[in-house]
């Protein structure tokens, strides 16, 4: 997993990885400059689209700031584009008592046409 932060002393750094057809995003995502965090992810997604590669995207987030919500919307648009030509699965994880992340997941699910969009509750 790649940690994205200038200050490595902060706990719950946002992390992402692209490995073997699996994109994983986890942690609290509230970077000062959301573009710096999201651009490598967007660039990797473009490669998947160009190569028509199947992808599973795991979102296990504890917090999102407004700027990152917009970038996640862009990410979902790209995943939807990929789903037309390749198999795409989204797994949206949310904690049992985290209504905000559950609602965000439901909103993203309803705004996309990706058939394999799983809402996964965990403790």
N, C-alpha and C positions, 0 to 999 in steps of 0.2 A: 504494500500500500504506500502510496505517496502522500506525505503530509504536506499540507500547504499552509505555511505560516512563516512570518519573518521572526517571530518570537517563539522559540522552541520550548519555553517554560510554561506555556499555556496548556492546560488540560483540555481534553475533548477537541483536539484539532480536527478540522475536516480532513477526511481522507478519501482518496479514490484510487481505483485500480482498474486496469483493462488487462485481463488475463484469460486466455483460452476462450474467447467469445463471451466473457462475463465482465460487465461493467458493475463495479460496486462503489457506491457513494455512502459514506457514513459519518456521523458526528454532528456537530453544530456548524452550520455554514453561514457565517456572517462576516466575510472578509471586507476590509475597507474598500478594496477595489475588486468587485466581483468578477470583472472581465479577466483579471489575471488568474483567478481560480478556474473559471469556466472555459477559457480558450483552449487549453490542452484537451479537455474533454470533447469539445465541439470538433476540434481537428481530428481526433481519433474516430469520432462518429462519422465524419466525412469519408474516412478511409473505409469504414464498414459499408457505407452506402455505395461507394464506388466499386467495391469488391463483392457486393451482394452477400455479405456474410451474416449468418444468423447471430443473434445476440440475446443474452439475458441481462437485464438491467435490475440490479438490486439497490433500492433506496432505503436506507436505514438511518433516518435523520432525526435528530433531537430538536433542531431549531433551524429556521430559515429566515434570513432577513428579506426585505422587499425586493432588493436587487437580485438576490439569488432566486426568488420566486419567478422573476421574469426569465432568468436564464434556464430554469427548469422547464418553463413553458417552451422555450426554444428547443431544449433537449427533447421534450416529448414530441414536438413537431418533426424533428429529425428522426426519432424512433418510429413515428407513424409513417414517414416517408420510406424508411427501411422496411417496415412491415409489409409494404406492398410487394416487395421483391425478395424478401427473406423472412425467416421465422424470427419473431421478436416476442419475448416474454418480459413483462415488468412485474417485479415483486416489490410492493410498497409495504414496508414494515412500520408498525407504530406500536408504541407501548400501550398496555391495557388501559391506562387512565389518561392518555394524552389525546384528548378530543381534537385539539388543533391539528395535529399531524394526521389524525384519522380523517378529518374534514378535508384537509389539503389533498390527501390521497384520493378521496371520493371525488373531489372537484376535478383533479387531473384525469381520473378514470373516465368521468362523464364527458370530458372535453376532448377525448381522443377516440379514435376508432380501432385501437389496438385490442384485439380479441382476448389475448392472454394477459390480462391485467389483474394480478392477484393482490388482495388486501390481506396482510398477515399480521395478526395481533400477537404480541409477545410480552413477557414480563421482564 
